Amino acid sequence: MRSLRREDMAIGAAAGLVSGLVLVALTLWQGMAISGLLGLTGRGPAEVALQLLLATLAGAGLAGVLGYAAQGYSAMVSGGLLAGLLLWIAGPLTVAPLLEGRGPTWSLREAGDVFSSLIADLLFGALTAFLFYMTLAVRRRGESPSARGGPSEEPRVRVVIAGGGFAGVSVAQGLERHFARDPEVDVTLVSSSNYLLFTPMLAEVASSAVEPAHISAPVRASSARTRFRRGVVQEIDPASGVVQVRTGGSLSDQELPYDHLVLALGSVADFRDLPGVEANSFTLKTLEDAVALRNHVISLLEEAEGEAHSEERRRQLTFVVAGGGFAGTEAIAELFDLVHGVLHYYPSLRAEELRFVLVHSRDRILPEVGERLASYALEKLRARGIDFELERRVESATAGALRLEGGHEIHTHTIVWTAGNRPAPVLAPLSEQLEGKGAIPVEPTLQVVGHPSLWALGDCASIPDPRRPGASYPPTAQHALREGKLVAGNVAAAIRGEEPKAFAFEPIGVLVALGRRTAVAEIRGRQFSGLAAWIMWRGIYLAKLPGLERKLRVLLDWTLDLFFTRDVVLTGQDEHRARDTVVEQRVAEGAR
């Protein structure tokens, strides 16, 4: 793993040196003084040597940050341009003034004085990134299973990863680093979708704040040297070491034999067999869910605009979220912002007609954070006009109402269910065999109990927490990423005959967005709220979003959202049919 990273940085250093030579040659040919990475000028040998040294170091650093992903040279060059811009800000605008004994001003006048350095730095970043990408693409083309169409020899060890979420992709990336030069280890990832969904931003897709494709990264780019099979896992047979997979429009299952199987299939919504709830509610688990919810809400506003019947209009303008954890709290806040943000498009609708309700079975929302932050969130959302039904459980739902305990009904056409999840149904037989309670019980090494060649992690696994005897780690994205890294290392250790390590992780914290540039955050025991927490939410999640191109696109979405209202264009099929389609898909997956 370290040797691969060292190779990346060595190639990056060489690319930086070549780019530096090109820039030096161009500037000398034009008869200009060298204006380089730190804003230093001059034409002497010392200045040239210094700039080439800095270019080499910058190339190595650029390679270390960008890494290699088979997502195309255009994305890599975009990253290089961004790096060039940062070099310009750090060099001519910051370091150079300090070296001259004056402080940086970052003024427009000063920026204009060093504009030529901006052109040089942008060219350097783009050329370095291009050379780095093309060199590694040529070197690693022979290592990519998708490029060579199949191994020339039967692999000695076959690893199958079931699930393409945070956990599964993290395992694949870790195994790629461990076995980058080992053709005898074959890794296959099976997932029903060909993208890695960044779920923390899913509620923003439902509210039109972010475009759907911008929070989803192609699995093939995230794990370039892993075989990818788009399909649905139908059955797992640990006795024979085979996974049954149904791909695309195939009428029969395909068998995938394995020596090590990693179960990272995630979870599905748990409707607890409540009458009518699954058929009449939305979830927020997939991109399709978020888009369907967004279209449904816009469609209801369109219908309410011309609705004369007051009772029906009230249903159309009432929006209910069941579940007061971070997913439900963010969902109700984003729906509130969406509807109020586009209300001016509908002149006959008044703000006082709108109703937003969060239903939660406990006495306070956000059990994931401390009581002070939970109270802050409750007060902020209440002050905004959101109603809360606390210590209330859902009994049933119909097409026009949600019924709570005690007979209370909320008349609505919009119910969003975030009140519970359960592991993927295909894992139920294995869980029952191991006497688990839905989730797969695992050892501290994340090996399935009694099955040393089976590994489970993420939402579908019950992982013992050594700090809390009898308790399990929560199924969060940050845990899934750390678990994936450990499983990759432990699978590699098992293949090499070494001892696996136990999982131990202290969570960094929790971030919850409350809309309107407000959030709450608990980081390493410290609590934050308001604008500071909102900036932390955006900054941290933007940094964790996979792929530089996606980061830039989401950043652009957020920037546009500051100046323009959200889109009300209806996309896709009729929204009620869209909801039915999503429900049918969930039912079909549960029946498999």
C-alpha positions in Angstrom: 0.0 0.0 0.0 2.8 2.4 1.0 4.9 1.4 -2.1 1.9 2.2 -4.3 1.5 5.7 -2.8 5.3 6.3 -3.1 5.1 5.4 -6.7 2.2 7.8 -7.3 4.2 10.6 -5.6 7.3 9.7 -7.6 5.4 9.9 -10.9 3.8 13.1 -9.7 7.2 14.6 -8.9 8.4 13.7 -12.4 5.3 15.2 -13.9 5.9 18.4 -11.9 9.5 18.6 -13.0 8.5 18.2 -16.7 5.8 20.8 -16.3 8.3 23.1 -14.6 10.8 22.7 -17.4 8.1 23.5 -19.9 7.1 26.7 -18.1 10.8 27.8 -17.6 11.4 27.2 -21.3 8.3 29.2 -22.3 9.1 32.1 -20.1 12.8 32.3 -21.1 11.8 32.0 -24.8 9.4 34.9 -24.3 12.2 36.9 -22.7 10.3 37.1 -19.4 11.5 36.8 -15.8 10.6 33.5 -14.3 7.5 34.0 -12.1 6.8 30.7 -10.4 5.1 28.9 -7.6 6.1 31.2 -4.8 5.9 34.4 -6.8 9.7 34.6 -7.0 11.1 36.3 -10.1 14.4 36.2 -11.9 16.2 34.6 -14.8 19.4 33.4 -13.1 20.4 29.7 -12.6 19.5 29.9 -8.9 16.0 31.1 -9.7 15.6 28.4 -12.3 16.9 25.7 -10.0 14.6 26.9 -7.2 11.5 26.9 -9.4 12.3 23.4 -10.7 12.7 22.1 -7.2 9.4 23.7 -6.1 7.7 22.3 -9.2 9.0 18.8 -8.4 7.7 19.1 -4.8 4.4 20.5 -5.9 3.9 17.7 -8.4 4.5 15.1 -5.7 2.0 16.9 -3.4 -0.5 17.1 -6.2 -0.2 13.4 -6.8 -0.6 12.6 -3.1 -3.8 14.7 -3.0 -5.5 13.7 -6.2 -4.4 10.1 -6.3 -5.4 8.0 -9.3 -8.9 7.2 -10.4 -10.0 6.0 -13.8 -12.5 8.8 -14.2 -11.0 10.4 -17.2 -8.2 13.0 -17.8 -10.7 15.9 -17.9 -11.6 15.3 -14.2 -7.9 15.1 -13.3 -7.1 18.2 -15.3 -9.9 20.0 -13.5 -8.3 19.1 -10.2 -5.0 20.3 -11.5 -6.5 23.7 -12.4 -8.0 24.0 -8.9 -4.6 23.1 -7.5 -3.0 25.7 -9.7 -5.4 28.3 -8.4 -4.6 27.4 -4.8 -0.9 27.6 -5.6 -1.4 31.1 -6.9 -3.3 32.2 -3.8 -0.7 30.6 -1.5 2.4 31.8 -3.5 2.2 35.2 -5.2 -0.6 36.5 -3.0 0.5 35.1 0.3 4.1 33.8 0.6 5.8 36.3 -1.7 4.5 39.4 0.2 5.7 37.7 3.5 9.1 37.1 2.0 9.3 40.8 1.0 8.6 41.8 4.6 5.0 42.9 4.1 1.7 41.3 4.9 -0.6 39.9 2.3 -3.6 42.0 1.4 -5.4 39.8 -1.2 -6.6 42.9 -2.9 -7.8 43.2 -6.5 -4.9 45.5 -7.2 -2.3 43.0 -5.9 -4.0 40.2 -7.7 -3.8 42.2 -11.0 -0.1 42.8 -10.4 0.6 39.0 -10.3 -2.0 38.0 -12.9 0.8 36.5 -15.1 1.6 34.1 -12.2 -2.0 32.9 -12.2 -1.7 31.9 -15.9 1.6 30.1 -15.1 0.2 28.3 -12.0 -2.9 27.2 -13.8 -0.9 25.9 -16.7 1.4 24.1 -14.3 -1.4 22.5 -12.4 -3.3 21.3 -15.5 -0.2 20.0 -17.3 1.1 18.2 -14.2 -2.2 16.5 -13.5 -2.5 15.5 -17.2 1.0 14.0 -17.3 0.4 12.2 -13.9 -2.9 10.7 -15.1 -1.7 9.6 -18.5 1.5 8.0 -17.1 -0.4 6.0 -14.5 -3.2 5.1 -16.9 -0.7 3.5 -19.2 1.2 1.8 -16.4 -2.0 0.4 -14.7 -4.0 -0.4 -17.8 -2.8 -4.0 -17.7 -3.8 -4.3 -14.1 -7.5 -3.4 -14.6 -9.7 -6.4 -15.0 -12.2 -4.4 -17.0 -9.5 -3.5 -19.5 -8.1 -6.9 -20.1 -11.5 -8.6 -20.1 -10.5 -11.3 -17.7 -7.4 -12.8 -15.9 -5.0 -14.7 -18.0 -4.8 -17.3 -15.3 -7.2 -18.6 -12.7 -6.8 -16.4 -9.6 -5.5 -18.1 -6.4 -7.9 -16.2 -4.2 -11.4 -14.9 -5.1 -12.8 -12.1 -3.0 -16.5 -11.1 -3.5 -17.8 -7.9 -2.0 -21.6 -7.7 -1.8 -22.8 -4.1 -1.6 -21.6 -0.9 -3.2 -22.2 1.6 -0.4 -19.6 3.3 1.8 -18.6 0.0 3.4 -18.3 -2.1 0.3 -16.4 0.5 -1.8 -14.1 1.2 1.2 -13.2 -2.6 1.3 -12.6 -2.6 -2.5 -10.3 0.4 -2.3 -8.4 -1.1 0.6 -7.9 -4.4 -1.2 -6.7 -2.6 -4.3 -4.0 -1.0 -2.2 -3.0 -4.3 -0.6 -2.9 -6.3 -3.8 -2.2 -3.7 -6.5 0.6 -5.9 -7.9 -0.8 -9.4 -7.2 -2.7 -10.9 -10.1 -3.5 -14.0 -8.1 -6.0 -12.1 -5.9 -9.2 -11.3 -7.8 -11.7 -8.9 -6.3 -15.3 -8.6 -7.5 -17.9 -6.0 -6.2 -21.6 -6.7 -6.7 -24.1 -3.9 -6.4 -27.6 -3.1 -7.6 -26.5 0.4 -8.6 -23.3 1.4 -10.4 -22.7 4.5 -8.2 -21.6 5.2 -4.7 -24.3 7.4 -3.1 -23.2 10.1 -0.7 -26.2 9.7 1.6 -25.5 12.6 4.0 -26.5 15.0 1.2 -29.6 13.0 0.1 -32.1 15.3 1.8 -30.6 18.2 -0.2 -31.5 16.3 -3.4 -35.1 16.0 -2.3 -35.2 19.8 -1.7 -33.6 20.7 -5.0 -30.6 22.2 -3.4 -28.2 19.7 -5.1 -28.4 17.9 -8.4 -28.8 14.1 -8.0 -25.8 13.1 -10.1 -23.5 15.4 -8.1 -23.6 13.3 -5.0 -23.1 9.9 -6.7 -19.7 8.7 -7.9 -19.3 5.9 -10.4 -18.2 2.7 -8.6 -16.0 1.8 -11.6 -14.0 5.1 -11.0 -13.9 4.7 -7.2 -12.5 1.2 -7.5 -10.8 1.1 -10.9 -9.0 -2.2 -10.5 -11.9 -4.1 -9.0 -14.3 -6.1 -11.2 -17.8 -4.6 -11.0 -20.9 -6.7 -11.5 -24.2 -4.7 -11.5 -26.8 -7.1 -10.0 -28.8 -8.1 -7.0 -27.7 -10.8 -4.6 -30.4 -13.4 -4.5 -28.9 -16.1 -2.2 -25.7 -16.7 -0.1 -24.5 -20.3 0.4 -21.6 -20.4 2.9 -21.5 -24.2 2.8 -20.6 -24.2 -0.9 -18.9 -20.8 -1.1 -21.2 -19.4 -3.7 -23.2 -16.3 -4.1 -26.3 -16.3 -6.4 -26.5 -13.0 -8.4 -29.2 -11.8 -10.8 -27.9 -9.2 -13.3 -29.8 -6.8 -15.5 -32.6 -8.6 -17.5 -31.2 -12.0 -16.8 -33.9 -14.7 -16.2 -31.6 -16.9 -14.2 -29.2 -16.4 -11.4 -25.4 -16.5 -12.0 -23.1 -18.2 -9.5 -20.1 -16.3 -8.1 -17.7 -18.6 -6.2 -15.6 -17.0 -3.5 -12.9 -17.8 -1.0 -13.7 -14.7 1.0 -17.1 -13.0 1.0 -17.7 -9.5 2.3 -21.3 -8.7 3.2 -21.9 -4.9 3.0 -25.5 -4.9 1.7 -26.7 -2.1 3.9 -30.3 -1.7 5.1 -33.8 -1.1 3.9 -36.6 0.8 5.5 -38.3 -1.1 8.3 -42.1 -0.3 8.2 -42.7 -2.7 11.1 -45.7 -4.2 9.3 -47.8 -1.1 10.1 -51.0 -1.2 8.0 -50.7 1.0 4.9 -47.4 2.7 5.9 -45.2 1.2 3.2 -47.8 1.7 0.4 -48.4 5.4 1.3 -45.0 6.8 2.4 -41.7 7.8 0.9 -38.3 6.8 2.1 -34.9 8.5 1.7 -32.6 5.7 1.0 -31.8 6.1 -2.7 -31.5 8.8 -5.4 -34.8 7.5 -6.9 -36.4 8.1 -3.5 -35.2 11.6 -3.2 -36.1 12.6 -6.8 -39.6 11.0 -6.4 -40.2 12.9 -3.1 -39.1 16.2 -4.7 -41.3 15.7 -7.7 -44.2 14.7 -5.5 -44.0 17.9 -3.4 -43.8 20.1 -6.4 -46.7 18.3 -8.0 -48.8 18.9 -4.9 -48.1 22.6 -5.0 -49.2 22.6 -8.6 -52.4 20.8 -7.7 -53.1 23.0 -4.6 -52.8 26.1 -6.7 -56.1 25.3 -8.4 -57.8 23.2 -5.7 -61.1 24.6 -4.5 -61.9 22.0 -1.9 -60.5 23.2 1.4 -60.0 19.8 3.0 -58.2 18.4 0.0 -56.0 21.6 -0.2 -55.1 21.1 3.4 -53.9 17.5 2.7 -51.9 18.7 -0.2 -50.1 21.4 1.8 -49.4 19.2 4.9 -46.0 17.5 4.9 -45.2 14.8 7.6 -41.9 13.1 8.5 -42.0 10.1 10.8 -38.8 9.7 12.8 -36.9 12.3 14.7 -33.3 11.1 14.2 -30.8 13.1 12.1 -32.3 11.7 8.9 -35.9 12.8 9.8 -34.8 16.1 11.2 -32.8 17.0 8.1 -35.7 15.9 5.9 -38.3 18.1 7.5 -36.0 21.1 7.5 -35.1 20.6 3.8 -38.8 20.2 2.9 -39.6 23.3 4.8 -36.9 25.3 2.9 -38.0 23.8 -0.5 -41.7 24.7 -0.2 -41.2 28.2 1.3 -38.4 28.9 -1.2 -40.7 28.3 -4.2 -43.9 29.6 -2.7 -43.7 32.9 -4.6 -44.3 30.9 -7.8 -47.8 30.0 -6.5 -49.7 33.3 -5.9 -52.9 31.7 -4.6 -51.0 29.7 -1.8 -50.3 31.4 1.5 -47.6 30.6 4.0 -50.2 30.1 6.8 -51.8 27.3 4.8 -48.6 25.2 5.0 -48.1 22.7 7.7 -45.0 20.7 8.5 -45.1 17.9 11.1 -42.3 15.8 12.6 -43.6 12.7 14.4 -41.2 11.0 16.9 -41.8 8.3 19.5 -39.4 9.7 22.1 -39.6 12.8 24.3 -36.9 14.6 22.3 -35.6 14.6 18.8 -32.0 13.8 17.7 -31.0 11.1 20.2 -27.6 11.0 18.4 -26.6 14.3 20.0 -26.6 15.8 23.5 -29.7 17.1 25.1 -28.6 20.8 24.8 -28.2 20.5 21.0 -31.4 18.5 20.7 -33.3 21.3 22.5 -31.6 23.9 20.4 -32.7 22.1 17.2 -36.3 21.7 18.5 -36.6 25.4 19.4 -35.1 26.6 16.1 -37.5 24.4 14.0 -40.5 25.2 16.2 -39.8 28.9 15.8 -39.7 28.4 12.1 -43.2 27.0 12.1 -42.6 23.2 12.2 -45.0 21.2 14.5 -43.8 18.3 16.6 -45.8 15.2 17.7 -43.4 13.8 20.4 -44.0 10.6 22.3 -46.4 9.5 19.6 -46.2 6.3 17.6 -47.5 5.7 14.1 -50.4 3.1 13.9 -51.3 3.1 10.3 -51.5 5.2 7.1 -53.9 5.7 4.2 -53.6 7.6 0.9 -54.8 10.8 2.7 -53.9 10.4 6.4 -51.4 9.2 9.0 -52.9 7.7 12.1 -51.1 8.0 15.4 -51.6 6.2 18.7 -54.7 7.4 20.5 -56.7 7.8 17.3 -55.1 11.2 16.3 -55.0 11.6 12.6 -52.9 14.0 10.4 -54.5 14.5 7.1 -51.8 14.6 4.4 -50.7 13.3 1.1 -47.0 13.4 2.0 -45.5 10.9 4.5 -41.7 10.5 4.7 -40.7 7.4 6.7 -37.3 7.6 8.5 -38.4 5.8 11.6 -36.3 2.7 11.3 -34.2 0.4 9.2 -33.5 -3.3 9.0 -30.7 -5.3 7.2 -31.2 -6.3 3.6 -33.8 -9.1 3.4 -31.4 -11.5 1.6 -29.4 -11.7 4.8 -32.4 -12.9 6.9 -31.7 -16.7 6.5 -28.0 -16.3 7.6 -29.0 -14.0 10.5 -31.6 -16.5 11.7 -29.1 -19.4 11.4 -26.8 -17.4 13.7 -29.6 -16.4 16.1 -29.1 -12.8 15.2 -31.8 -10.1 15.6 -31.8 -9.1 11.9 -28.2 -7.9 11.7 -25.4 -10.4 11.1 -23.5 -11.1 14.4 -19.7 -10.7 13.9 -16.5 -11.2 15.9 -14.5 -8.1 16.9 -12.4 -8.8 13.7 -15.7 -8.4 11.7 -15.7 -12.1 10.7 -19.1 -13.6 10.8 -19.5 -15.8 13.9 -18.6 -19.3 13.0 -17.6 -18.4 9.4 -14.0 -17.3 9.2 -14.2 -16.6 5.4 -17.3 -14.4 5.8 -17.0 -10.8 6.8 -19.8 -8.4 7.5 -19.8 -4.6 8.2 -21.9 -1.5 7.9 -25.7 -1.4 8.4 -26.1 -5.1 8.0 -23.7 -6.1 10.8 -24.0 -6.2 14.6 -20.4 -5.2 15.6 -19.6 -5.4 19.3 -18.5 -2.2 21.0 -15.8 -3.0 23.6 -16.5 0.3 25.4 -20.1 -0.6 26.0 -20.5 -4.3 26.9 -23.5 -5.8 25.2 -23.9 -2.9 22.8 -23.0 -2.6 19.1 -21.5 0.2 17.1 -24.0 2.5 15.4 -24.6 2.1 11.6 -23.2 5.4 10.4 -21.2 6.3 7.4 -18.0 7.2 9.4 -18.1 3.8 11.0 -18.7 2.0 7.7 -15.6 3.7 6.2 -13.4 2.7 9.1 -14.9 -0.8 9.2 -14.2 -1.1 5.4 -10.5 -0.2 5.9 -10.2 -2.8 8.7 -11.9 -5.5 6.7 -9.6 -4.9 3.7 -6.6 -5.3 6.0 -8.0 -8.4 7.7 -8.9 -10.1 4.5 -5.4 -9.4 3.3 -4.0 -10.7 6.5 -6.1 -13.9 6.2 -4.8 -14.5 2.7 -1.2 -14.0 3.8 -1.7 -16.3 6.8 -1.5 -13.4 9.4 -3.7 -12.6 12.3 -6.6 -10.2 11.8 -7.1 -7.2 14.0 -10.1 -6.3 16.2 -12.2 -3.2 15.3 -12.1 -0.3 17.6 -13.2 3.2 16.7 -14.0 6.4 18.6 -16.6 8.3 16.5 -15.5 11.8 15.5 -19.0 13.3 16.0 -22.4 14.0 14.5 -23.5 16.8 12.1 -27.1 17.7 11.6 -28.3 20.4 9.2 -31.4 22.3 10.2 -31.9 24.4 7.1 -31.5 28.2 6.7 -27.8 28.2 7.3 -28.3 26.6 10.7 -27.0 23.2 12.1 -25.9 21.5 15.2 -22.6 19.6 15.6 -20.9 17.5 18.2 -17.2 17.0 17.4 -14.9 15.2 19.8 -17.2 16.0 22.7 -17.4 19.7 21.8 -20.8 21.2 20.8 -21.5 23.7 18.1 -24.7 25.3 16.9 -26.0 27.9 14.5 -24.0 29.3 11.5 -20.7 27.9 12.7 -22.1 24.4 12.8 -23.7 24.9 9.4 -20.3 25.9 8.0 -18.7 22.8 9.6 -21.5 20.6 8.1 -20.9 21.9 4.6 -17.1 22.0 4.9 -16.7 18.5 6.4 -19.1 16.7 4.1 -17.8 18.5 1.0 -14.3 17.3 2.0 -15.6 13.7 2.4 -17.6 13.7 -0.9 -15.8 11.3 -3.2 -14.1 12.8 -6.3 -12.8 16.3 -6.9 -15.3 16.8 -9.8 -18.2 16.0 -7.5 -16.9 18.4 -4.9 -16.7 21.2 -7.5 -20.2 20.5 -8.8 -21.8 20.5 -5.3 -19.9 23.6 -4.4 -21.4 25.3 -7.5 -24.9 24.0 -6.6 -24.5 25.6 -3.1 -23.2 28.8 -4.6 -26.2 29.1 -7.0 -28.6 28.3 -4.2 -27.4 31.4 -2.4 -28.5 33.7 -5.2 -31.3 31.9 -7.0 -34.6 30.2 -6.0 -34.9 26.4 -6.2 -36.1 24.7 -9.3 -39.8 23.8 -9.7 -39.5 21.9 -13.0 -41.2 18.6 -12.8 -39.1 15.8 -14.2 -39.8 12.2 -15.0 -43.1 10.4 -14.9 -46.2 11.5 -13.0 -45.2 11.9 -9.4 -47.9 9.7 -7.9 -46.9 6.9 -10.3 -43.3 7.6 -9.4 -44.1 6.9 -5.7 -45.9 3.7 -6.7 -42.9 2.6 -8.7 -40.5 3.2 -5.8 -42.8 1.3 -3.5 -43.1 -1.6 -6.0 -39.3 -1.8 -6.2 -39.0 -2.0 -2.4 -41.7 -4.7 -2.2 -39.9 -6.7 -5.0 -36.5 -6.4 -3.3 -38.1 -7.5 0.0 -39.6 -10.5 -1.6 -36.3 -11.7 -3.1 
